[in-house]
Amino acid sequence: MTLHKTRLVIEVKREDTDASHDALCRKYGAQATEYTNTSAHISFLLVLDRSRPDGSAGYIEDKVSVQVVPKPCDSVPRMLVIVVMPGRRKRPSAMT
């Protein structure tokens, strides 16, 4: 009997400038998906977004995406799940 173990990779970053999902995929996608060479071809990128100067959280629909990251010499592209968490948030009572 053979047991298969799946290793999930979670890369954690903080971003102070551009926390758009396209920019995060370009900046961190290759690194985050490189760890999946020996297991499932899916990685997770969790990013603390410190780029929003207004202190608001934004909408949850804008915080999660799945990106396809092609890798040279690989027949199957890697999948990257990006989750952005708002940083530098103001308390709700401080919002005007």
MMTF fields as JSON, N, C-alpha, C and O atoms, coordinates in Angstrom:
{
  "mmtfVersion": "1.0.0",
  "mmtfProducer": "UNKNOWN",
  "numBonds": 383,
  "numAtoms": 384,
  "numGroups": 96,
  "numChains": 1,
  "numModels": 1,
  "chainsPerModel": [1],
  "groupsPerChain": [96],
  "chainIdList": ["A"],
  "bondAtomList": [4, 2, 8, 6, 12, 10, 16, 14, 20, 18, 24, 22, 28, 26, 32, 30, 36, 34, 40, 38, 44, 42, 48, 46, 52, 50, 56, 54, 60, 58, 64, 62, 68, 66, 72, 70, 76, 74, 80, 78, 84, 82, 88, 86, 92, 90, 96, 94, 100, 98, 104, 102, 108, 106, 112, 110, 116, 114, 120, 118, 124, 122, 128, 126, 132, 130, 136, 134, 140, 138, 144, 142, 148, 146, 152, 150, 156, 154, 160, 158, 164, 162, 168, 166, 172, 170, 176, 174, 180, 178, 184, 182, 188, 186, 192, 190, 196, 194, 200, 198, 204, 202, 208, 206, 212, 210, 216, 214, 220, 218, 224, 222, 228, 226, 232, 230, 236, 234, 240, 238, 244, 242, 248, 246, 252, 250, 256, 254, 260, 258, 264, 262, 268, 266, 272, 270, 276, 274, 280, 278, 284, 282, 288, 286, 292, 290, 296, 294, 300, 298, 304, 302, 308, 306, 312, 310, 316, 314, 320, 318, 324, 322, 328, 326, 332, 330, 336, 334, 340, 338, 344, 342, 348, 346, 352, 350, 356, 354, 360, 358, 364, 362, 368, 366, 372, 370, 376, 374, 380, 378],
  "bondOrderList": [1, 1, 1, 1, 1, 1, 1, 1, 1, 1, 1, 1, 1, 1, 1, 1, 1, 1, 1, 1, 1, 1, 1, 1, 1, 1, 1, 1, 1, 1, 1, 1, 1, 1, 1, 1, 1, 1, 1, 1, 1, 1, 1, 1, 1, 1, 1, 1, 1, 1, 1, 1, 1, 1, 1, 1, 1, 1, 1, 1, 1, 1, 1, 1, 1, 1, 1, 1, 1, 1, 1, 1, 1, 1, 1, 1, 1, 1, 1, 1, 1, 1, 1, 1, 1, 1, 1, 1, 1, 1, 1, 1, 1, 1, 1],
  "groupList": [{"groupName": "MET", "atomNameList": ["N", "CA", "C", "O"], "elementList": ["N", "C", "C", "O"], "formalChargeList": [0, 0, 0, 0], "bondAtomList": [1, 0, 2, 1, 3, 2], "bondOrderList": [1, 1, 2], "singleLetterCode": "M", "chemCompType": "L-PEPTIDE LINKING"}, {"groupName": "THR", "atomNameList": ["N", "CA", "C", "O"], "elementList": ["N", "C", "C", "O"], "formalChargeList": [0, 0, 0, 0], "bondAtomList": [1, 0, 2, 1, 3, 2], "bondOrderList": [1, 1, 2], "singleLetterCode": "T", "chemCompType": "L-PEPTIDE LINKING"}, {"groupName": "LEU", "atomNameList": ["N", "CA", "C", "O"], "elementList": ["N", "C", "C", "O"], "formalChargeList": [0, 0, 0, 0], "bondAtomList": [1, 0, 2, 1, 3, 2], "bondOrderList": [1, 1, 2], "singleLetterCode": "L", "chemCompType": "L-PEPTIDE LINKING"}, {"groupName": "HIS", "atomNameList": ["N", "CA", "C", "O"], "elementList": ["N", "C", "C", "O"], "formalChargeList": [0, 0, 0, 0], "bondAtomList": [1, 0, 2, 1, 3, 2], "bondOrderList": [1, 1, 2], "singleLetterCode": "H", "chemCompType": "L-PEPTIDE LINKING"}, {"groupName": "LYS", "atomNameList": ["N", "CA", "C", "O"], "elementList": ["N", "C", "C", "O"], "formalChargeList": [0, 0, 0, 0], "bondAtomList": [1, 0, 2, 1, 3, 2], "bondOrderList": [1, 1, 2], "singleLetterCode": "K", "chemCompType": "L-PEPTIDE LINKING"}, {"groupName": "ARG", "atomNameList": ["N", "CA", "C", "O"], "elementList": ["N", "C", "C", "O"], "formalChargeList": [0, 0, 0, 0], "bondAtomList": [1, 0, 2, 1, 3, 2], "bondOrderList": [1, 1, 2], "singleLetterCode": "R", "chemCompType": "L-PEPTIDE LINKING"}, {"groupName": "VAL", "atomNameList": ["N", "CA", "C", "O"], "elementList": ["N", "C", "C", "O"], "formalChargeList": [0, 0, 0, 0], "bondAtomList": [1, 0, 2, 1, 3, 2], "bondOrderList": [1, 1, 2], "singleLetterCode": "V", "chemCompType": "L-PEPTIDE LINKING"}, {"groupName": "ILE", "atomNameList": ["N", "CA", "C", "O"], "elementList": ["N", "C", "C", "O"], "formalChargeList": [0, 0, 0, 0], "bondAtomList": [1, 0, 2, 1, 3, 2], "bondOrderList": [1, 1, 2], "singleLetterCode": "I", "chemCompType": "L-PEPTIDE LINKING"}, {"groupName": "GLU", "atomNameList": ["N", "CA", "C", "O"], "elementList": ["N", "C", "C", "O"], "formalChargeList": [0, 0, 0, 0], "bondAtomList": [1, 0, 2, 1, 3, 2], "bondOrderList": [1, 1, 2], "singleLetterCode": "E", "chemCompType": "L-PEPTIDE LINKING"}, {"groupName": "ASP", "atomNameList": ["N", "CA", "C", "O"], "elementList": ["N", "C", "C", "O"], "formalChargeList": [0, 0, 0, 0], "bondAtomList": [1, 0, 2, 1, 3, 2], "bondOrderList": [1, 1, 2], "singleLetterCode": "D", "chemCompType": "L-PEPTIDE LINKING"}, {"groupName": "ALA", "atomNameList": ["N", "CA", "C", "O"], "elementList": ["N", "C", "C", "O"], "formalChargeList": [0, 0, 0, 0], "bondAtomList": [1, 0, 2, 1, 3, 2], "bondOrderList": [1, 1, 2], "singleLetterCode": "A", "chemCompType": "L-PEPTIDE LINKING"}, {"groupName": "SER", "atomNameList": ["N", "CA", "C", "O"], "elementList": ["N", "C", "C", "O"], "formalChargeList": [0, 0, 0, 0], "bondAtomList": [1, 0, 2, 1, 3, 2], "bondOrderList": [1, 1, 2], "singleLetterCode": "S", "chemCompType": "L-PEPTIDE LINKING"}, {"groupName": "CYS", "atomNameList": ["N", "CA", "C", "O"], "elementList": ["N", "C", "C", "O"], "formalChargeList": [0, 0, 0, 0], "bondAtomList": [1, 0, 2, 1, 3, 2], "bondOrderList": [1, 1, 2], "singleLetterCode": "C", "chemCompType": "L-PEPTIDE LINKING"}, {"groupName": "TYR", "atomNameList": ["N", "CA", "C", "O"], "elementList": ["N", "C", "C", "O"], "formalChargeList": [0, 0, 0, 0], "bondAtomList": [1, 0, 2, 1, 3, 2], "bondOrderList": [1, 1, 2], "singleLetterCode": "Y", "chemCompType": "L-PEPTIDE LINKING"}, {"groupName": "GLY", "atomNameList": ["N", "CA", "C", "O"], "elementList": ["N", "C", "C", "O"], "formalChargeList": [0, 0, 0, 0], "bondAtomList": [1, 0, 2, 1, 3, 2], "bondOrderList": [1, 1, 2], "singleLetterCode": "G", "chemCompType": "PEPTIDE LINKING"}, {"groupName": "GLN", "atomNameList": ["N", "CA", "C", "O"], "elementList": ["N", "C", "C", "O"], "formalChargeList": [0, 0, 0, 0], "bondAtomList": [1, 0, 2, 1, 3, 2], "bondOrderList": [1, 1, 2], "singleLetterCode": "Q", "chemCompType": "L-PEPTIDE LINKING"}, {"groupName": "ASN", "atomNameList": ["N", "CA", "C", "O"], "elementList": ["N", "C", "C", "O"], "formalChargeList": [0, 0, 0, 0], "bondAtomList": [1, 0, 2, 1, 3, 2], "bondOrderList": [1, 1, 2], "singleLetterCode": "N", "chemCompType": "L-PEPTIDE LINKING"}, {"groupName": "PHE", "atomNameList": ["N", "CA", "C", "O"], "elementList": ["N", "C", "C", "O"], "formalChargeList": [0, 0, 0, 0], "bondAtomList": [1, 0, 2, 1, 3, 2], "bondOrderList": [1, 1, 2], "singleLetterCode": "F", "chemCompType": "L-PEPTIDE LINKING"}, {"groupName": "PRO", "atomNameList": ["N", "CA", "C", "O"], "elementList": ["N", "C", "C", "O"], "formalChargeList": [0, 0, 0, 0], "bondAtomList": [1, 0, 2, 1, 3, 2], "bondOrderList": [1, 1, 2], "singleLetterCode": "P", "chemCompType": "L-PEPTIDE LINKING"}],
  "groupTypeList": [0, 1, 2, 3, 4, 1, 5, 2, 6, 7, 8, 6, 4, 5, 8, 9, 1, 9, 10, 11, 3, 9, 10, 2, 12, 5, 4, 13, 14, 10, 15, 10, 1, 8, 13, 1, 16, 1, 11, 10, 3, 7, 11, 17, 2, 2, 6, 2, 9, 5, 11, 5, 18, 9, 14, 11, 10, 14, 13, 7, 8, 9, 4, 6, 11, 6, 15, 6, 6, 18, 4, 18, 12, 9, 11, 6, 18, 5, 0, 2, 6, 7, 6, 6, 0, 18, 14, 5, 5, 4, 5, 18, 11, 10, 0, 1],
  "groupIdList": [1, 2, 3, 4, 5, 6, 7, 8, 9, 10, 11, 12, 13, 14, 15, 16, 17, 18, 19, 20, 21, 22, 23, 24, 25, 26, 27, 28, 29, 30, 31, 32, 33, 34, 35, 36, 37, 38, 39, 40, 41, 42, 43, 44, 45, 46, 47, 48, 49, 50, 51, 52, 53, 54, 55, 56, 57, 58, 59, 60, 61, 62, 63, 64, 65, 66, 67, 68, 69, 70, 71, 72, 73, 74, 75, 76, 77, 78, 79, 80, 81, 82, 83, 84, 85, 86, 87, 88, 89, 90, 91, 92, 93, 94, 95, 96],
  "secStructList": [7, 7, 7, 7, 7, 7, 7, 7, 3, 3, 3, 3, 3, 3, 3, 1, 1, 7, 7, 7, 2, 2, 2, 2, 2, 2, 2, 2, 2, 2, 2, 2, 2, 2, 6, 6, 6, 6, 1, 7, 1, 3, 3, 3, 3, 3, 3, 3, 3, 7, 7, 7, 6, 6, 7, 7, 7, 7, 7, 4, 4, 4, 6, 3, 3, 3, 3, 3, 3, 7, 7, 6, 6, 7, 1, 1, 7, 3, 3, 3, 3, 3, 3, 3, 3, 3, 7, 1, 7, 7, 7, 4, 4, 4, 7, 7],
  "xCoordList": [0.848, 0.0, 0.895, 1.843, 0.583, 1.355, 0.53, -0.63, 1.122, 0.454, 0.962, 2.169, 0.037, 0.408, 0.234, -0.83, 1.264, 1.201, 1.177, 1.973, 0.26, 0.172, 0.734, 0.348, 1.637, 2.253, 1.69, 1.829, 1.065, 0.557, 1.528, 2.022, 1.793, 2.72, 1.929, 1.044, 2.247, 1.636, 2.768, 3.536, 2.849, 3.858, 3.2, 2.092, 3.857, 3.302, 4.183, 5.398, 3.55, 4.263, 3.507, 2.365, 4.16, 3.473, 3.773, 4.866, 2.787, 2.935, 2.592, 1.516, 3.516, 3.331, 2.974, 2.608, 3.071, 2.829, 1.624, 0.562, 1.756, 0.686, 0.215, 0.915, -0.958, -1.492, -2.558, -3.394, -2.539, -3.464, -3.026, -1.842, -3.962, -3.654, -2.697, -1.83, -2.841, -1.912, -0.49, 0.46, -0.345, 0.99, 1.579, 2.77, 0.764, 1.251, 1.673, 2.674, 0.908, 1.259, 2.591, 3.433, 2.785, 4.054, 5.222, 6.304, 4.997, 6.081, 6.442, 7.622, 5.43, 5.677, 5.264, 5.565, 4.582, 4.029, 5.062, 4.872, 6.145, 7.172, 7.761, 7.969, 8.029, 8.604, 7.611, 7.972, 6.376, 5.382, 5.09, 4.878, 5.077, 4.766, 5.975, 5.809, 7.156, 8.359, 8.43, 9.023, 7.847, 7.875, 6.997, 7.038, 6.204, 5.272, 5.864, 5.114, 7.156, 7.788, 7.527, 7.491, 7.347, 7.255, 5.893, 5.748, 4.893, 3.581, 2.499, 2.714, 1.353, 0.247, 0.681, 1.445, 0.204, 0.611, -0.291, -0.84, -0.436, -1.211, -0.494, -0.012, -0.432, 0.204, -0.74, -1.679, -0.476, -1.261, -0.335, 0.747, -0.768, -0.019, -0.902, -1.928, -0.508, -1.231, -0.459, 0.736, -1.146, -0.464, -1.167, -2.384, -0.385, -0.88, -0.768, 0.333, -1.905, -1.957, -1.838, -2.785, -0.665, -0.428, -0.44, 0.042, -0.99, -0.948, -2.166, -2.153, -3.202, -4.419, -4.296, -4.352, -4.129, -3.935, -5.203, -5.128, -6.382, -7.628, -8.003, -8.934, -7.313, -7.579, -8.805, -9.199, -9.413, -10.612, -10.24, -9.118, -11.201, -10.955, -11.226, -10.634, -12.097, -12.48, -13.479, -14.03, -13.714, -14.698, -14.018, -12.973, -14.608, -14.035, -13.915, -12.997, -14.839, -14.786, -13.507, -13.054, -12.928, -11.698, -10.44, -9.325, -10.614, -9.475, -8.965, -7.885, -9.719, -9.324, -9.388, -10.358, -8.351, -8.37, -7.508, -6.667, -7.744, -6.922, -6.245, -6.909, -4.93, -4.132, -3.442, -3.088, -3.263, -2.499, -1.092, -0.914, -0.1, 1.292, 2.008, 2.344, 2.242, 2.969, 4.43, 5.041, 4.976, 6.384, 7.11, 6.663, 8.21, 8.98, 9.366, 9.733, 9.278, 9.662, 8.681, 8.957, 7.551, 6.531, 5.363, 4.958, 4.835, 3.694, 2.378, 1.391, 2.362, 1.153, 1.436, 2.394, 0.609, 0.834, 0.52, -0.218, 1.062, 0.817, -0.35, -0.572, -1.082, -2.192, -1.753, -1.111, -2.107, -1.743, -3.006, -3.654, -3.349, -4.482, -3.936, -3.089, -4.423, -3.976, -5.07, -6.232, -4.682, -5.592, -4.942, -3.841, -5.619, -5.089, -5.854, -7.083, -5.108, -5.7, -5.376, -4.218, -6.378, -6.118, -5.28, -5.525, -4.3, -3.481, -3.709, -4.407, -3.139, -3.285, -4.751, -5.126, -5.564, -6.996, -7.293, -6.654, -8.259, -8.76, -9.833, -10.466, -10.04, -11.146, -12.443, -12.51, -13.473, -14.743, -15.272, -15.895, -15.045, -15.526, -14.759, -15.229, -13.576, -12.77, -13.085, -12.609, -13.889, -14.237, -15.256, -16.204, -15.057, -16.014, -16.643, -17.473],
  "yCoordList": [-1.179, 0.0, 1.245, 1.346, 2.162, 3.387, 4.538, 4.712, 5.312, 6.493, 7.723, 7.922, 8.54, 9.777, 10.941, 11.119, 11.717, 12.898, 14.135, 14.277, 15.016, 16.277, 17.371, 17.522, 18.119, 19.226, 20.525, 20.8, 21.318, 22.616, 23.688, 23.678, 24.614, 25.699, 26.977, 27.309, 27.694, 28.993, 29.999, 29.96, 30.896, 31.96, 33.19, 33.557, 33.821, 34.981, 36.203, 36.166, 37.279, 38.507, 39.712, 39.601, 40.856, 42.119, 43.04, 43.016, 43.851, 44.717, 46.147, 46.418, 47.062, 48.473, 49.34, 50.502, 48.801, 49.658, 49.203, 49.819, 48.14, 47.7, 46.308, 45.322, 46.221, 44.933, 44.391, 43.586, 44.827, 44.231, 42.788, 42.469, 41.934, 40.515, 40.281, 39.411, 41.042, 40.896, 41.258, 40.56, 42.349, 42.767, 41.751, 41.447, 41.232, 40.236, 38.948, 38.333, 38.549, 37.349, 37.547, 36.649, 38.723, 39.008, 39.054, 38.543, 39.667, 39.885, 38.622, 38.344, 37.85, 36.718, 35.363, 34.334, 35.337, 34.089, 33.018, 31.859, 33.388, 32.389, 31.762, 30.55, 32.58, 32.063, 31.157, 30.067, 31.598, 30.827, 29.486, 28.49, 29.446, 28.194, 27.289, 26.103, 27.8, 26.981, 25.884, 24.834, 26.105, 25.116, 23.91, 22.932, 23.947, 22.856, 21.844, 21.106, 21.787, 20.853, 19.394, 18.553, 19.075, 17.68, 17.284, 16.189, 18.137, 17.806, 18.399, 18.575, 18.703, 19.277, 20.595, 21.351, 20.866, 22.076, 23.247, 23.921, 23.478, 24.618, 25.205, 24.48, 26.522, 27.238, 28.329, 28.714, 28.809, 29.897, 31.057, 30.867, 32.252, 33.466, 34.343, 34.846, 34.527, 35.392, 36.694, 36.691, 37.809, 39.097, 40.072, 40.247, 40.698, 41.79, 43.063, 43.516, 43.634, 44.817, 46.073, 46.469, 46.689, 47.93, 49.129, 50.206, 48.941, 49.992, 50.911, 51.946, 50.564, 51.377, 52.499, 52.242, 53.739, 54.851, 55.259, 55.954, 54.829, 55.252, 54.392, 54.739, 53.296, 52.46, 51.576, 50.919, 51.551, 50.733, 49.298, 49.014, 48.408, 46.997, 46.588, 45.621, 47.289, 46.873, 45.734, 45.444, 45.087, 44.014, 42.656, 42.516, 41.657, 40.313, 39.736, 38.964, 40.107, 39.604, 40.033, 39.359, 41.144, 41.648, 41.101, 41.411, 40.302, 39.86, 38.467, 38.088, 37.691, 36.312, 36.092, 36.478, 35.471, 35.097, 33.854, 33.507, 33.201, 32.064, 32.46, 32.832, 32.376, 32.761, 31.516, 30.598, 31.5, 30.448, 30.991, 32.049, 30.25, 30.671, 29.646, 28.556, 29.991, 29.055, 28.965, 29.973, 27.782, 27.573, 27.045, 26.072, 27.66, 27.158, 25.694, 25.299, 24.919, 23.496, 22.608, 21.422, 23.139, 22.323, 22.127, 23.061, 20.934, 20.673, 21.128, 21.34, 21.276, 21.688, 22.997, 23.076, 24.025, 25.278, 25.107, 24.198, 25.956, 25.934, 26.86, 27.851, 26.542, 27.368, 28.102, 27.527, 29.368, 30.204, 30.867, 31.642, 30.561, 31.189, 32.388, 32.238, 33.576, 34.8, 35.26, 35.393, 35.5, 36.036, 37.288, 37.228, 38.415, 39.697, 40.11, 40.177, 40.384, 40.831, 42.305, 42.702, 43.121, 44.548, 44.831, 44.272, 45.698, 46.146, 47.632, 48.274, 48.176, 49.595, 50.01, 51.116, 49.094, 49.383, 50.324, 50.279, 51.159, 52.006, 51.249, 50.35, 51.6, 51.014, 51.497, 52.63, 50.657, 51.097, 52.381, 53.19, 52.585, 53.808, 55.046, 56.165, 54.864, 55.987, 56.379, 57.404, 55.562, 55.856, 56.979, 56.997, 57.915, 59.03, 59.038, 59.901],
  "zCoordList": [0.0, 0.0, 0.0, 0.78, -0.866, -0.972, -0.424, -0.797, 0.447, 0.99, 0.26, 0.118, -0.196, -0.88, 0.074, 0.668, 0.215, 1.066, 0.192, -0.736, 0.501, -0.225, 0.657, 1.816, 0.094, 0.812, 0.261, -0.931, 1.099, 0.689, 1.127, 2.254, 0.223, 0.491, 0.71, -0.078, 1.784, 2.056, 2.208, 3.169, 1.242, 1.255, 1.874, 1.485, 2.817, 3.509, 3.225, 3.419, 2.764, 2.415, 2.955, 3.401, 2.905, 3.178, 2.007, 1.443, 1.653, 0.487, 0.863, 1.396, 0.581, 0.922, -0.278, -0.103, -1.502, -2.664, -3.481, -3.39, -4.279, -5.174, -4.763, -4.996, -4.159, -3.704, -4.638, -4.225, -5.905, -6.872, -7.116, -7.005, -7.441, -7.603, -8.772, -8.692, -9.85, -10.973, -10.565, -10.919, -9.821, -9.368, -8.392, -8.459, -7.497, -6.535, -7.238, -6.872, -8.243, -9.003, -9.725, -9.729, -10.34, -11.031, -10.049, -10.336, -8.894, -7.933, -7.153, -6.938, -6.724, -5.826, -6.389, -5.784, -7.533, -8.068, -8.351, -7.981, -8.999, -9.336, -8.082, -8.028, -7.081, -5.839, -5.117, -4.673, -5.0, -4.252, -4.918, -4.227, -6.25, -6.927, -7.105, -7.392, -6.947, -7.099, -6.045, -6.291, -4.893, -3.823, -4.12, -3.373, -5.184, -5.479, -6.445, -7.083, -6.573, -7.501, -7.156, -8.054, -5.901, -5.487, -4.953, -4.409, -5.089, -4.544, -5.442, -6.642, -4.873, -5.645, -6.273, -5.673, -7.455, -8.178, -7.813, -8.686, -6.524, -6.036, -4.832, -3.962, -4.796, -3.685, -3.208, -3.905, -2.026, -1.455, -1.134, -0.58, -1.486, -1.192, -0.322, -0.779, 0.924, 1.854, 1.969, 2.265, 1.734, 1.691, 2.632, 2.572, 3.496, 4.336, 3.511, 3.199, 3.163, 2.305, 3.159, 3.839, 3.113, 3.846, 2.898, 3.249, 1.696, 0.685, 0.695, 0.028, 1.426, 1.422, 2.445, 3.648, 1.989, 2.924, 3.665, 4.678, 3.165, 3.807, 5.014, 5.742, 5.24, 6.403, 6.273, 7.237, 5.094, 4.916, 4.561, 4.143, 4.736, 4.487, 3.046, 2.568, 2.346, 0.997, 1.061, 2.123, -0.071, -0.161, -0.238, -0.874, 0.407, 0.432, -0.984, -1.262, -1.878, -3.25, -3.962, -4.888, -3.536, -4.132, -3.462, -3.882, -2.439, -1.634, -1.97, -1.518, -2.757, -3.056, -4.565, -5.218, -5.109, -6.522, -6.731, -5.902, -7.86, -8.27, -9.579, -10.546, -9.595, -10.756, -11.325, -10.585, -12.612, -13.275, -13.512, -14.115, -13.029, -13.171, -14.053, -13.588, -15.321, -16.182, -15.754, -15.397, -15.79, -15.444, -16.673, -17.279, -17.047, -18.192, -17.968, -16.862, -19.009, -18.987, -18.221, -18.039, -17.77, -17.112, -18.071, -18.762, -18.112, -18.994, -18.361, -19.066, -17.035, -16.329, -15.59, -14.82, -15.817, -15.084, -13.607, -13.226, -12.796, -11.355, -11.035, -11.731, -10.0, -9.545, -8.285, -7.406, -8.215, -7.072, -6.536, -7.239, -5.294, -4.628, -3.861, -2.98, -4.2, -3.546, -2.593, -2.978, -1.342, -0.327, 0.242, 0.789, 0.114, 0.576, 1.829, 1.832, 2.884, 4.141, 4.331, 4.202, 4.635, 4.79, 6.037, 7.106, 5.881, 6.994, 7.213, 6.428, 8.253, 8.589, 8.665, 8.277, 9.176, 9.27, 10.419, 11.47, 10.198, 11.262, 12.009, 11.455, 13.25, 13.994, 13.356, 12.88, 13.338, 12.759, 13.398, 12.71, 14.678, 15.333, 14.888, 15.089, 14.281, 13.819, 12.376, 11.888, 11.698, 10.298, 10.261, 11.046, 9.344, 9.22, 7.877, 7.589]
}
